[in-house]
Amino acid sequence: MAEPAAKFLTGSLFGHVTVMSLTASLGLLAIFAVDFIDMIFIAMLGKAELAAAVGYAATILFFTTSFGIGLSIAAGALVARALGQGDAGLAEQRRTNTLVAGTLLSILFAVPVWLHLDFLVGLLGARGDIADLAVGYLQIIVPSLPLLVIGIMAGTILRAHGDARRSMMATIWGGVANAVLDPILIFGLGLDLTGAALASVAARVVMAWAAMVPILRHYGGITVPRPGPMLRDMVPFAAIGVPAILTQLATPVGQAIVTRAMAVYGEAAVAGMAITGRLSMLAFAVIFALSGAVGPILGQNFGARDMERVRGGFRAAIQFSAIVVLGVSALLFVLRAPIADLFAATGITRELVYLFCGPLSLLFFFNGVLFVANAGFNNLGHPFWSTFLNWGRNTIGMVPLVWLGSATMGAAGVLIGQALAGVIFGLLAWGLARRLMQDAPRDVAAAGVSPSEFGRQGRLMSLLHLRR
């Protein structure tokens, strides 16, 4: 089957960013909405320790999911570059090899995590019955990590082909499965956290299936991997994947720091943190989708050596992020009381919900900047810049600010310190990305691209460079 043409090489960049981000976020929104409803169901059970257990477990799950996202970034970048170069055979080869490698690596990653769940949960500060509840929940979900990785990688490959709709539908179908099974298992069968975990596993099965079927039917499918091409592809896959994984793992490490700092203030504070965490994912699903959505746009244009459109895509993504954060933050502020009431939140739990729905949500713009910058670094050959920024934010940036916030403002200060670390490193990422975009013509020249390949676009790129 012939490969469709790379679609991001022409047309409105802001339009491409908007369509890709919104469609990708609808899929994420389906999953995040189910997670949000899970938390509501658990709150309805009237057991604070269950909400706290979910808060601890969510940090571990974030850790494992981030591993899969890092693999998907590498797969999407390689396939997008092949499509931008017009090489259908290379795109097919990379689809196969990255999916096979990603599945095997996810198995190797899931096994030690599952074997050390007691240690990992204890490391976050969980003790006693809450720790046992969190471990029991994770023991069911963690073995299904390979299914999640297949779903995430296949969805990213679909987006690399410009097929945002089918990628979106895969995650939506997973969310539908979870939404249907949640009330049946949690309430109907009285399984509480076990029911929520089983529903999540079923959702991963559905998502993997729904993401793979379009690849098999519409994009030439996958072939039997051959040792030679597999080994050759593993070099660029590792070159992007290793720093991408390290970059993605930085965020759950930072969340673990926040969780442990919050554990000092008791179950109600951890429950509040868990609620705001789920709320942030639901409210800013578009921003979370932005990096994966803009990556294929930058990757295809970089593969085609159209550096003007690479820079334009980056600017469009930043503008889009600002518009989304302003609109969502205004809505959260207006609805802060009903949101807190939805969880019957009182005391410190309610204070944390109000804090997030106020000034802290506005600061999420800088997370969006960091996500967009990461996409630029990964697709333009500087993946370790993403690694440095994300680890810097979640370690040397977050640790002192969270400690200072906790010491001066209590539980609220923990969230404030976390947000301020995002501001500092978001600004740093923005500055580095601008420098990378300005240096892009020299990077292209160093890569051996002759000036004749640009023509009119090269002249326009020079004018744009002067304006910057």
Stockholm file with secondary structure:
# STOCKHOLM 1.0

chainA/1-468         MAEPAAKFLTGSLFGHVTVMSLTASLGLLAIFAVDFIDMIFIAMLGKAELAAAVGYAATILFFTTSFGIGLSIAAGALVARALGQGDAGLAEQRRTNTLVAGTLLSILFAVPVWLHLDFLVGLLGARGDIADLAVGYLQIIVPSLPLLVIGIMAGTILRAHGDARRSMMATIWGGVANAVLDPILIFGLGLDLTGAALASVAARVVMAWAAMVPILRHYGGITVPRPGPMLRDMVPFAAIGVPAILTQLATPVGQAIVTRAMAVYGEAAVAGMAITGRLSMLAFAVIFALSGAVGPILGQNFGARDMERVRGGFRAAIQFSAIVVLGVSALLFVLRAPIADLFAATGITRELVYLFCGPLSLLFFFNGVLFVANAGFNNLGHPFWSTFLNWGRNTIGMVPLVWLGSATMGAAGVLIGQALAGVIFGLLAWGLARRLMQDAPRDVAAAGVSPSEFGRQGRLMSLLHLRR
#=GR chainA/1-468 SS CCCCCCGGGSSCHHHHHHHHHHHHHHHHHHHHHHHHHHHHHHHHTTCHHHHHHHHHHHHHHHHHHHHHHHHHHHHHHHHHHHHHTTCHHHHHHHHHHHHHHHHHHHHHHHHHHHHTHHHHHHHTTCCHHHHHHHHHHHHHHGGGHHHHHHHHHHHHHHHHTTCHHHHHHHHHHHHHHHHHHHHIIIIISCCHHHHHHHHHHHHHHHHHHHHHHHHHHHSCCCCCCCHHHHHHHHHHHHHHHHHHHHHHHHHHHHHHHHHHHHHTTCHHHHHHHHHHHHHHHHHTHHHHHHHHHHHHHHHHHHHTTCHHHHHHHHHHHHHHHHHHHHHHHHHHHHTHHHHHHHTTCCHHHHHHHHHIIIIIHHTHHHHHHHHHHHHHHHHTTCHHHHHHHHHHIIIIIHHHHHHHHHHHHTHHHHHHHHHHHHHHHHHHHHHHHHHHHHHHHHHHHHTTCCGGGTTHHHHHHHHHHHHC
#=GC SS_cons         CCCCCCGGGSSCHHHHHHHHHHHHHHHHHHHHHHHHHHHHHHHHTTCHHHHHHHHHHHHHHHHHHHHHHHHHHHHHHHHHHHHHTTCHHHHHHHHHHHHHHHHHHHHHHHHHHHHTHHHHHHHTTCCHHHHHHHHHHHHHHGGGHHHHHHHHHHHHHHHHTTCHHHHHHHHHHHHHHHHHHHHIIIIISCCHHHHHHHHHHHHHHHHHHHHHHHHHHHSCCCCCCCHHHHHHHHHHHHHHHHHHHHHHHHHHHHHHHHHHHHHTTCHHHHHHHHHHHHHHHHHTHHHHHHHHHHHHHHHHHHHTTCHHHHHHHHHHHHHHHHHHHHHHHHHHHHTHHHHHHHTTCCHHHHHHHHHIIIIIHHTHHHHHHHHHHHHHHHHTTCHHHHHHHHHHIIIIIHHHHHHHHHHHHTHHHHHHHHHHHHHHHHHHHHHHHHHHHHHHHHHHHHTTCCGGGTTHHHHHHHHHHHHC
//
